[in-house]
Amino acid sequence: MNDRFLRACRCEPVDRTPIWIMRQAGRYLPEYRAVREKHSMIDTIRTPELAVQVTLQPLQRFELDAAIIFADILPLLMAAGIDLEYAAGEGPLIHNPLRTPADVAALRVPPAEEGVPFTLEAIRLVRRELEGKTPLIGFSGAPFTLAAYAIEGGSSRDYKRTKQFMYGQPAAWQDLMGKLAQLAGDYLAAQVRAGAQAVQLFDSWAGALSPADYRAYVLPYTQRAIAIAASAGAPVINFSTGTGGMVEVLRQAGGDVIGIDWRVDLDVAWERIGHDVALQGNLDPIALLGPAPEMCERAGDVLRRAGGRPGHIFNLGHGVLPETPPENVQALVEFVHGWRA
C-alpha cells in the first residue's frame, strides 16, 4: 500500500512528500456534478453507495496519497436533534438554532453507530475498495465549529450570537461543548473502528476567536474530542483556519498532525509549534485558479519551507474551490511528487 501519508503523520521519512486535498471530492469535478444533478447533498451523504462513488472519484483521476470519506460535518448535529436543511444556493440552514440553556439541555448525544450509521457503512465499503492501495481519512467538525453552526443557524461573518452565548451563558456553554466534544470524539473513534486509517477534526471557524477566548472556552473541549479519537489508535489531524496567531495553543489542543492555513508561513509555524509534530498545509486554494506555472511556484515555496523535514503533508490551507480546473489539481499533484528538497 502507498503508506507515505501515514508515515508522514508519524514524522517518519518518506520517499516523496504526500499530498491530498481538502474537498478533493467536490464541485470542481464534472463527475461529481453529474452525481449531484440526480441526488441532493444529504441523500448523497446518507446513501453509502453514492458516498463511496464520490469518495473514489478524485483517486480515479489523480495520484493522491489519501482518500477522504465523502460526508459533511453537520449530519452529526442532526443526530443530536438539530433540524438541518441544505438549501439550494444558500448552504446549510438550521431551523431550530440553539438560543437558550433549555435548547442545549434537550440535545441528544447518541453513539455514532446510531446517529450517523450511513457514513460508517460508507467507510467500511471504501476500505474494501482501497485495501492495499490508498489510506482512508475520516473526519468530524470540532466542538466550537459545530456549536457556532448550531447557535448561528448557518454561516456567519461575525459569530455574534455564538460569542454572546459563550460569554453570557457560561454553564450552558460548558454543557453544550461537553456534549459536542463527546459527539465528535466518539464519531472519529467510530470511523477508525469502521476502517478509517486517520481522522481529521475540522475547526473551520476557530479563527473567529482570540487566543485567550480559545484557551478559556474551547481548548478543553477540543482536547477531549482529540483524546477520545486518539484512543482508537489512528493518527489525528487537528485542522483549523485563521489561527496563525495561536498555533502554539493548537499544539496544546492535541493531534499527531497540526493542519494550518496559508495565513502563516509553514516554517514559522513549525518553529513555533515544535518539530516533533507533523504539519499539514498550506497552499492558498486561490493559487489553483491561476496559471499552473505560478501555482507550482507558490507550491514550491511551501515545500522549500518544509525543507524535506519528515512530517510534512502537502495540502491546501482549506478546501479546493468549485471553480478550480481539474488540470491544475493534476499539475499540483505531479509537481509535489516530483519535488526534491
N, C-alpha and C positions, 0 to 999 in steps of 0.2 A: 504494500500500500504506500502511496505518497504520504509520508508522515512528517514532512518538513514543517507544516503548520503546527502540529502537536509538539514537535521538538522545539520549535521557537517559543511556544507557550512556556516551556520548561527551561528556557535560556540555554538550550543545548545547540551545538554547532549544526549548521545546515549547509547543503551544497549550493543553494541559492536562496535569496530572500523569498519567503512565501507571500502570496497575495490572495486576498479575497476582498470583496467589495460589499459594503452595506447596501441593501436593496438591490443586490445583483440580479435577483428575480423580480422584475418590475416593468413599469410602463415604457421604458426605453426600448424594450424588446417587442417586435411585432408579433411574435408567437404568444407573448403574454397578453397583449391587447386582444388577440383573437379569442383567447380563453375568456377574457372579461366581457367581450361582446355578448357572450352567451350566459355568463354567470356573474352574479353580484359578488362584491368583495367578501361579504360574510359567508355566502354559500361556498365560495372557493376555499375559504379557510376551514369551514365546517365539513367539507367533503374530502376525506383523506386522499382519495384517488386524484382529485384535482390539485390538492396541495402538493402531492408528490410530483405530478406533472410539471407544475410551475417551478418547484424547487430544482428540478433537474434541467430545466431549460438553459440556464447560463452555462452549465457544465457541458452541454452538448455543443456549445459554441466556442468556449474559451477554456484554456488550460489553467483553471483556478485551483488553488491549493486547499480549498474547503468549500463545502456547500453549507448553506444556512436554511433551516426549515422555513417554508413559506407560511407565515402566520402574522399576527398583529399583537400589540401589547394590550389592546383594550378588551378582547373577549374574557380576560381574567376578571375584569370589573363586572362584566355581565354575569359571570358565575357568582359574584358576590351580591348581586341584586340590583346592579345599575342598569337602567333602561337605555340602551345604546342603539343609535341608528347611524349607518353610514350613508349620509345624504349625498346624492349625486351632485358634484360640483361644489360642495360645501364642507366635505370632510366629516369627521365623526361628530355627532350631536348627542348629548346626554339629556334625556327628558326628565330625569329626577335627580338633578345635581344635589350634592350634599350642602346643606345650609345650616343645620343645627346639630347639637350633640345627639339628639334623638335619631337623626338620619344616620349618624355614624354607628350608634348602638345597634341599629337594625341591619347593618351589613353582615353578611354571612362570610364564613371562612371555610368553604368546603375543601376537601382534598382535591388535588389536581385531577386525579382519576375520575372524579365526579364532575368537576367544573369544566374541564377542557379535554375530554377524552379524545376528541377528534384530532387534536394536534399530536397527542401522544401516539395515536394509531398511525398518523402520517409519518412520524419519526420512525416507528418500527418498520413501516413499508419502505421508506427511503434507505434505511440502513441495509435492508436486504438488497436493494438495487446497487448500493455503493460499496458493499462489502469487498474489501481487498483493493479498493480504488482510491476513494477520497474521504477524508473525515467529514463528519456532520456536526454543525453547530446548532444548538438550541438557544432560545432567548426569552427574556421577560422584561417588561417595564420595571423600573426601580420604584421603590415606595414613594419617593417625592413626586416623580413624574406622574405616576398613577393617581396620587392624591390631587395633584393640580388639575388633571383632566376631570376628575370626579367633582371637584369643587367649582371649577370654572364652567363646566358644562360643555367644554370643547376647547378649541385653541384659544390662546390669549396673547396679547402683546405685553401686558404689564403684570399679570398674575396678581392683580389687586385683591380679588376675593380670597385667593389662596393665602396670601400673606396676612390679610385681615383675620382669617380664621386661625392661622398659625399663631399670631400674636394675641388674639383676643379670646381664644378658646383653648387654653393650653392642655387641659385634661382631655378634651375631645380630640385634640390633635394627637396626643400621645396614644389614645385608643385607636384612632384611625391609622397612624403609622405603624403601630404594633400589628394590627390586622393585615395591613398591606405587606409588611416585611415577612410575615408568616406565609401569606399567599404566594408572594414572589419567590421566596426561598424554596418552598415546597414544590412549586411549579418547576423551577430549574432542576431540583433534585429528581423529580419525576421524569423530566426529559432525559436526564442521564440514565435513569433506570430503563427507560424505553429504548435507549440506544444512542443518544447524543454523546459525542466524544469531547465536547467542550460546550460551555454555555456563556452567553453574554447578557449582562444586566445593562439595560438602556436607561440612562438618566438624562434624557434629551433636554430637560428643562432646568437642570440644576444650576445652569449659568445665570438664572434669574436671581440667585441668592448671593448675599455677601458671604465671605469666608466665615465670619462669626455666626451668621444665621445657619449656615450649613452645619457647622460644628454643634450648635445648640439644638437644632430642630430636626436634622436629617441624619447626621453621621451615625448615631447609634443604631438606627433602623436599617441603613444600608449595610452596616457591619453585620447585623443579624441576618439579613437576607443572604449575604455572601457566605456567611458561616454555614447556614443551612444548606445552601447549594454545594459548597465545598465538601460537605460531609458525604456526598455521593461519589466523590473520588475523581472527578474530571476537572480540568483547568477552568477557571472562572475569569472572564474578561469584564472589567469594571469600566464601562464607557460612559462619557458624558460630553456635553458641548458647552462652550462658553465658560469653561472652568480653568482657563490657563493661569488665572491669578491665584488658584488654590490647589495646584497639583499635589502639593505635599499632603493636603488633607485627603485627597483621593487615595493616596497611598495608605493613609490611616484607615480608610474605609475597607480596604482589603482587595483581594483579587490577585491571581497569578500574572495577569496582564492588565496594564492600565491603557485604555484607549483614549487618545487625545485628538482634539480637532486642530485646524490649521492656524488658530489664533496664538499659538505658542510654538516656537521652533523646537523641533524634535530633540536636538542635542541639549538645549537649555532645559527642557522638561526632564530629560533623563538625568542631568546633573542634579536637579532639584529633588527628584524622586529617589534616586539611587540606582546604581547599575545592577543590583541584584534582583530586579523585577523586569519582566518583559514589557515592551511598549508596542502599541498598535497605532498606526497612522502614517502620515496625517496630511495628505494632499487635499487642497480645496476642491470640492466637487465641480466648481465652476471651471476649473482648468480643463476638464474633459469636453467643454463646449467649444473650445478654440481649436486652432490648428494643432495637429498631432505633434509636430516638432517642438512647439512651445510647451505643450503639455508634458512631453518627455523631459524637457529641460527642467521644469518645475519638479517632476518626479525625481530627477537626478539630484536635485538639491536636497530632497528628503533623504535619499539614500546616502548621499555624502555625509549628511549629519548623523546618520546611523553608524557610519564608519565601519560597516561589516561586523559590528558587535553582535554576539549571539543574543537572541531575544527580540529581534525586530520583526514585526509582521506588518507588511505594507498594506495600507487601506486608505480610503478617503477619510476626511475628517467628519463626514456624515454621509447620508445615503446618496447614491447615484441619482442624478436628476432625470426626469422623464424626457427632456429634450436631448439627452446625450446620444450622439451617434454610436451605434454598436461597434463600428470600426475603430473608434477611439478607445473603447474598452479593450479590444483586441490588441491595439498598438501598445497600450499601457501594460497589459499582462506580459507581452513579449519583451518590452523594454525592461521591466523589473526583473524578469527571469534571466535576461541577458546581462544584467549589471554585474560588474566585478569591482569590488572596492579598490 
